Amino acid sequence: MRNKRCWFYLMLVVLYSNFAFSYNTTGIEQELSQQISVNPQAVFYKIEALLSDPELPLTLKTKLLVIQAEVAYIIDQPEKILEYSKSALATGLLNEPWHTRVLISQSRGYFQRGQFKEFFATANMAVLKAEQSNLLNYKIAALVERAYAYSLLGNNAKARKDLTLAIKYLELLPSVFDKAIILERFSSANKRIGEIEIAKKYQLQANEIYMQNGSPHYLSIGYYNLARIYHEVKDWQQASDWVLKSYREALKDKNKLNQAFSLSRLSEYQNNLGNFLQAKNYLNEAIIAADASTSERVKIHVRKNMATILSQNKEFEESQSLLLETIIMAKTYQMQRDQIELMQMLAETYYQLKAFEKAYLTLKEANLLY
């Protein structure tokens, strides 16, 4: 009888412990999700601290790795996206929907790195996983990523097919933060295939959710994306107006990454409006902001824009020096697409400086990277 009681008590302890751990995991996830929608940068460092705990249960650690990969996308850290998504997959502990979630993040990491074949392959795996497990929310996000990848690989017909299917489901989702992130990607994919009015419509919908959410971080991104849509149709004044709004939100957020991106585009649009000195000033400010951020991608982006503006205004020697410096950065951080573009720009700069052999050799080297 005594043994039976001991066994009974042991079972109660085990059941309670499992329940408490499950509740704790869910509670942490909910808390982090709420914070991500307001201040993703702060959440990133909070998760870093949690992951450094050697006594953290492996199941919880695996889920935190998935969440951290998602946050890394939001704060523009492609290396971290890939690092954490691969670590989560390597545990072998991911069930659904966690497996699909991490594949979606991993695909976005490849997108930010400019590795479009890997982007497509991973997004396609995410779609298949979501379909197998009947996970509608994740299927929508995965379809949008796959559509974007199709467009980057030149298959607009299949991109349109995926986007048409995705919007049927996307319209039915409640207007919550997660929907805004998908709307934003949906808008960008449509912009990519030339559907400008559709891109505007859904980016504005995403922005409405961000406004309700009250986070300047996401509003800054939303306004920036609208500027990029007007960029596509060369409406430089509208693009400039929206990106200035983006910059003001980034200042409220004290976010150097978003400030740098916004200032860089503001410079580009002012240059296109004929305001070269203003454009150069904005870009100098952009470089300062970028160097104060943790994003290598934005550091490369702002320097690439500066080199472009310098070349457009016949300042080829200065452009050459900047391009050589930035190519080294792109190589170091494995930003292959940026490296190719920068080398092509350098080849053109050499040509303008009448260094024809250097131009030929640089272009030849760039072509070998494809």
C-alpha positions as CSV (number, residue, x, y, z in Angstrom):
1,M,0.0,0.0,0.0
2,R,2.8,2.3,0.9
3,N,4.6,1.6,-2.4
4,K,1.4,2.4,-4.3
5,R,1.1,5.8,-2.5
6,C,4.7,6.6,-3.2
7,W,4.1,5.8,-6.9
8,F,0.9,7.9,-6.9
9,Y,2.7,10.9,-5.4
10,L,5.6,10.5,-7.9
11,M,3.2,10.5,-10.8
12,L,1.6,13.7,-9.4
13,V,5.0,15.4,-9.1
14,V,5.9,14.4,-12.7
15,L,2.5,15.5,-14.1
16,Y,2.7,18.8,-12.2
17,S,6.3,19.4,-13.3
18,N,5.4,18.8,-17.0
19,F,2.4,21.1,-16.8
20,A,4.4,23.8,-15.0
21,F,7.2,23.6,-17.6
22,S,4.6,23.7,-20.5
23,Y,2.9,26.7,-18.9
24,N,6.2,28.4,-18.3
25,T,7.2,27.9,-21.9
26,T,3.9,29.3,-23.2
27,G,4.0,32.2,-20.7
28,I,7.5,33.2,-21.9
29,E,6.5,32.9,-25.5
30,Q,3.5,35.1,-25.0
31,E,5.5,37.7,-23.1
32,L,8.2,37.8,-25.7
33,S,5.6,38.1,-28.5
34,Q,4.0,41.1,-26.9
35,Q,7.4,42.8,-26.5
36,I,8.5,42.0,-30.0
37,S,5.6,43.9,-31.4
38,V,6.9,47.0,-29.5
39,N,10.6,46.8,-29.1
40,P,12.3,43.9,-31.0
41,Q,15.9,45.2,-30.3
42,A,15.3,44.9,-26.5
43,V,13.8,41.4,-26.9
44,F,16.8,40.3,-28.9
45,Y,19.2,41.0,-26.0
46,K,16.7,39.5,-23.5
47,I,16.7,36.2,-25.4
48,E,20.5,36.3,-25.7
49,A,20.6,36.5,-21.9
50,L,18.1,33.6,-21.6
51,L,20.1,31.4,-24.1
52,S,23.3,31.9,-22.1
53,D,21.8,30.1,-19.1
54,P,23.6,26.7,-19.0
55,E,20.6,25.2,-17.0
56,L,18.0,26.2,-19.6
57,P,15.9,23.1,-20.6
58,L,16.7,22.0,-24.2
59,T,13.0,22.2,-25.2
60,L,12.7,25.8,-24.1
61,K,16.1,26.7,-25.6
62,T,15.0,25.3,-29.0
63,K,11.9,27.4,-29.0
64,L,13.8,30.5,-28.0
65,L,16.2,29.8,-30.9
66,V,13.2,29.9,-33.2
67,I,11.9,33.1,-31.7
68,Q,15.4,34.7,-31.9
69,A,15.7,33.9,-35.6
70,E,12.4,35.7,-36.1
71,V,13.6,38.7,-34.1
72,A,16.9,38.7,-36.0
73,Y,14.9,39.2,-39.3
74,I,13.0,42.1,-37.9
75,I,16.3,43.9,-36.8
76,D,18.1,43.1,-40.0
77,Q,20.6,40.5,-38.9
78,P,20.9,37.9,-41.6
79,E,23.8,36.1,-40.1
80,K,22.0,35.7,-36.8
81,I,18.8,34.5,-38.6
82,L,20.8,31.7,-40.2
83,E,22.8,30.9,-37.1
84,Y,19.8,30.5,-34.8
85,S,17.5,28.8,-37.4
86,K,20.2,26.2,-38.1
87,S,20.9,25.7,-34.4
88,A,17.1,25.1,-33.8
89,L,16.9,22.6,-36.6
90,A,20.0,20.8,-35.4
91,T,18.4,19.9,-32.1
92,G,15.9,17.6,-33.8
93,L,13.2,18.7,-31.2
94,L,11.1,20.9,-33.4
95,N,7.5,19.8,-33.8
96,E,4.8,21.7,-35.7
97,P,4.3,24.6,-36.0
98,W,7.8,25.4,-34.8
99,H,9.5,23.6,-37.7
100,T,7.6,25.6,-40.2
101,R,8.2,28.9,-38.3
102,V,12.0,28.4,-38.4
103,L,12.0,27.5,-42.1
104,I,10.2,30.7,-42.9
105,S,12.8,32.7,-40.9
106,Q,15.6,30.8,-42.5
107,S,14.3,31.6,-45.9
108,R,14.2,35.3,-45.0
109,G,17.8,35.0,-43.9
110,Y,18.8,33.7,-47.3
111,F,16.8,36.5,-48.9
112,Q,18.7,39.2,-46.9
113,R,21.9,37.5,-47.8
114,G,21.0,37.6,-51.5
115,Q,21.1,33.8,-51.8
116,F,18.0,33.5,-53.9
117,K,18.2,29.8,-54.8
118,E,18.5,28.9,-51.1
119,F,15.7,31.4,-50.4
120,F,13.4,29.5,-52.8
121,A,14.4,26.0,-51.6
122,T,13.8,26.9,-47.9
123,A,10.5,28.8,-48.6
124,N,9.3,25.8,-50.7
125,M,10.1,23.4,-47.8
126,A,8.1,25.7,-45.5
127,V,5.1,25.6,-47.8
128,L,5.2,21.8,-47.9
129,K,5.6,21.5,-44.1
130,A,2.6,23.9,-43.6
131,E,0.4,22.0,-46.0
132,Q,1.3,18.6,-44.5
133,S,0.4,19.8,-41.0
134,N,-2.6,22.0,-42.1
135,L,-1.1,25.2,-40.6
136,L,-3.0,27.9,-42.4
137,N,-1.3,30.9,-40.8
138,Y,2.2,29.6,-41.6
139,K,1.1,28.4,-45.0
140,I,0.2,32.0,-45.9
141,A,3.5,33.4,-44.8
142,A,5.4,30.6,-46.5
143,L,3.5,31.1,-49.8
144,V,4.4,34.8,-49.7
145,E,8.1,34.0,-49.2
146,R,8.0,31.4,-52.0
147,A,6.3,33.9,-54.3
148,Y,9.0,36.5,-53.6
149,A,11.7,33.9,-54.3
150,Y,10.0,32.9,-57.6
151,S,10.0,36.6,-58.6
152,L,13.7,37.0,-57.8
153,L,14.4,33.9,-59.9
154,G,12.5,35.3,-62.9
155,N,9.3,33.2,-62.6
156,N,6.6,35.8,-62.2
157,A,3.8,33.5,-63.4
158,K,4.4,31.2,-60.4
159,A,4.9,34.2,-58.1
160,R,1.5,35.5,-59.1
161,K,-0.1,32.1,-58.5
162,D,1.3,31.9,-55.0
163,L,0.3,35.5,-54.2
164,T,-3.3,35.0,-55.5
165,L,-3.7,31.9,-53.2
166,A,-2.1,33.7,-50.3
167,I,-4.3,36.8,-50.4
168,K,-7.5,34.6,-50.3
169,Y,-6.4,33.4,-46.8
170,L,-4.7,36.6,-45.7
171,E,-7.8,38.7,-46.0
172,L,-9.5,36.4,-43.5
173,L,-6.9,36.8,-40.8
174,P,-7.6,39.2,-37.9
175,S,-5.8,42.6,-37.9
176,V,-3.0,41.7,-35.5
177,F,0.7,42.2,-35.5
178,D,1.6,38.9,-37.2
179,K,-0.7,39.8,-40.1
180,A,1.1,43.1,-40.6
181,I,4.4,41.4,-41.1
182,I,2.9,39.1,-43.7
183,L,1.1,42.1,-45.4
184,E,4.4,43.9,-45.6
185,R,6.1,40.9,-47.3
186,F,3.1,40.5,-49.6
187,S,3.3,44.2,-50.6
188,S,7.0,43.8,-51.3
189,A,6.5,40.8,-53.5
190,N,3.8,42.6,-55.5
191,K,6.1,45.6,-55.9
192,R,8.7,43.2,-57.3
193,I,6.4,41.9,-60.0
194,G,5.2,45.4,-60.9
195,E,1.8,45.4,-59.1
196,I,2.3,48.9,-57.7
197,E,-1.3,49.6,-56.7
198,I,-1.6,46.3,-54.9
199,A,1.7,46.9,-53.2
200,K,0.5,50.3,-51.9
201,K,-2.9,49.0,-50.7
202,Y,-1.4,46.2,-48.6
203,Q,1.5,48.2,-47.2
204,L,-1.1,50.8,-46.1
205,Q,-3.0,48.1,-44.4
206,A,0.1,46.9,-42.6
207,N,0.8,50.5,-41.5
208,E,-2.7,50.8,-40.0
209,I,-2.0,47.8,-37.8
210,Y,1.4,49.4,-36.8
211,M,-0.3,52.6,-35.9
212,Q,-2.8,50.8,-33.7
213,N,0.2,49.0,-32.1
214,G,1.9,52.3,-31.4
215,S,5.4,51.2,-32.2
216,P,7.6,53.8,-34.0
217,H,10.0,50.9,-35.0
218,Y,7.5,49.3,-37.3
219,L,5.9,52.5,-38.5
220,S,9.4,53.6,-39.6
221,I,9.7,50.4,-41.6
222,G,6.2,50.8,-43.0
223,Y,6.8,54.3,-44.2
224,Y,10.1,53.3,-45.7
225,N,8.4,50.6,-47.7
226,L,5.9,53.0,-49.0
227,A,8.7,55.3,-50.1
228,R,10.2,52.3,-52.0
229,I,6.9,51.7,-53.8
230,Y,6.9,55.3,-55.0
231,H,10.6,54.8,-55.9
232,E,9.5,52.1,-58.4
233,V,7.4,54.6,-60.4
234,K,10.1,57.4,-60.0
235,D,7.8,59.7,-58.0
236,W,10.8,61.1,-56.2
237,Q,8.8,63.8,-54.3
238,Q,6.3,61.3,-52.8
239,A,9.2,58.9,-52.1
240,S,11.1,61.6,-50.3
241,D,8.0,62.7,-48.2
242,W,7.4,59.1,-47.0
243,V,11.0,58.3,-46.2
244,L,11.3,61.6,-44.2
245,K,8.3,60.3,-42.1
246,S,10.2,57.0,-41.8
247,Y,13.3,58.9,-40.5
248,R,11.2,60.8,-37.9
249,E,9.7,57.6,-36.5
250,A,13.2,56.1,-36.4
251,L,14.4,59.1,-34.3
252,K,11.5,58.5,-31.9
253,D,12.6,54.9,-31.6
254,K,16.3,55.8,-31.2
255,N,16.9,53.1,-33.8
256,K,20.2,53.7,-35.7
257,L,19.5,51.0,-38.2
258,N,16.2,52.5,-39.4
259,Q,17.7,56.0,-39.3
260,A,20.5,54.9,-41.6
261,F,18.2,53.2,-44.1
262,S,15.9,56.2,-44.1
263,L,18.6,58.8,-44.5
264,S,20.3,56.8,-47.2
265,R,17.1,56.7,-49.3
266,L,16.3,60.4,-48.5
267,S,19.7,61.2,-49.9
268,E,19.0,59.2,-53.0
269,Y,15.7,60.9,-53.6
270,Q,17.0,64.4,-53.0
271,N,19.8,63.7,-55.5
272,N,17.2,62.7,-58.0
273,L,15.4,65.9,-57.3
274,G,18.6,67.8,-58.1
275,N,19.7,68.6,-54.6
276,F,23.2,67.1,-54.6
277,L,24.7,68.9,-51.6
278,Q,21.7,68.0,-49.5
279,A,21.9,64.5,-50.7
280,K,25.6,64.2,-49.8
281,N,24.9,65.6,-46.3
282,Y,22.1,63.1,-45.7
283,L,24.4,60.3,-46.7
284,N,27.2,61.4,-44.4
285,E,24.7,61.3,-41.6
286,A,23.5,57.9,-42.8
287,I,27.0,56.5,-42.6
288,I,27.4,57.7,-39.1
289,A,24.1,56.2,-38.1
290,A,24.9,52.9,-39.9
291,D,28.3,52.6,-38.1
292,A,26.5,53.0,-34.8
293,S,24.1,50.1,-35.6
294,T,24.7,46.4,-35.3
295,S,23.8,45.7,-39.0
296,E,26.5,45.0,-41.4
297,R,24.0,45.0,-44.2
298,V,23.1,48.7,-43.6
299,K,26.8,49.7,-43.4
300,I,27.3,48.3,-46.9
301,H,24.0,49.7,-48.2
302,V,24.8,53.3,-47.2
303,R,28.3,53.2,-48.7
304,K,27.0,51.7,-51.9
305,N,24.5,54.6,-52.2
306,M,27.2,57.2,-51.5
307,A,29.4,55.7,-54.2
308,T,26.5,55.8,-56.6
309,I,25.8,59.5,-55.9
310,L,29.5,60.4,-56.1
311,S,29.7,58.7,-59.5
312,Q,26.6,60.4,-60.8
313,N,28.2,63.7,-59.9
314,K,31.5,62.8,-61.6
315,E,33.5,62.4,-58.3
316,F,35.0,59.2,-59.6
317,E,38.2,59.1,-57.5
318,E,36.3,59.4,-54.2
319,S,33.8,56.8,-55.5
320,Q,36.6,54.4,-56.3
321,S,38.1,54.6,-52.8
322,L,34.7,54.0,-51.2
323,L,33.9,51.1,-53.4
324,L,37.2,49.3,-52.7
325,E,36.6,49.7,-48.9
326,T,33.0,48.5,-49.2
327,I,33.8,45.4,-51.4
328,I,36.1,44.2,-48.6
329,M,33.2,44.6,-46.1
330,A,30.8,42.7,-48.4
331,K,33.4,39.8,-48.8
332,T,34.0,39.7,-45.0
333,Y,30.3,39.4,-44.2
334,Q,29.5,37.1,-47.2
335,M,27.0,39.5,-48.8
336,Q,27.5,38.0,-52.2
337,R,24.8,40.0,-54.1
338,D,26.2,43.2,-52.7
339,Q,29.7,42.2,-53.6
340,I,28.8,41.6,-57.2
341,E,26.9,44.9,-57.5
342,L,29.8,46.8,-55.9
343,M,32.3,45.2,-58.2
344,Q,30.2,46.0,-61.2
345,M,30.1,49.6,-60.0
346,L,33.8,49.6,-59.5
347,A,34.4,48.4,-63.0
348,E,32.2,51.2,-64.4
349,T,34.2,53.7,-62.2
350,Y,37.5,52.4,-63.5
351,Y,36.1,52.8,-67.1
352,Q,35.2,56.4,-66.4
353,L,38.8,56.9,-65.0
354,K,40.1,55.3,-68.3
355,A,41.6,52.4,-66.3
356,F,40.3,50.0,-68.9
357,E,42.3,46.9,-68.0
358,K,41.3,47.2,-64.3
359,A,37.6,47.6,-65.4
360,Y,37.8,44.5,-67.5
361,L,39.5,42.4,-64.8
362,T,37.1,43.6,-62.1
363,L,34.0,42.8,-64.2
364,K,35.4,39.4,-65.1
365,E,35.9,38.6,-61.4
366,A,32.4,39.7,-60.6
367,N,30.9,37.5,-63.3
368,L,32.7,34.5,-61.7
369,L,30.7,35.0,-58.5
370,Y,27.4,34.2,-60.1
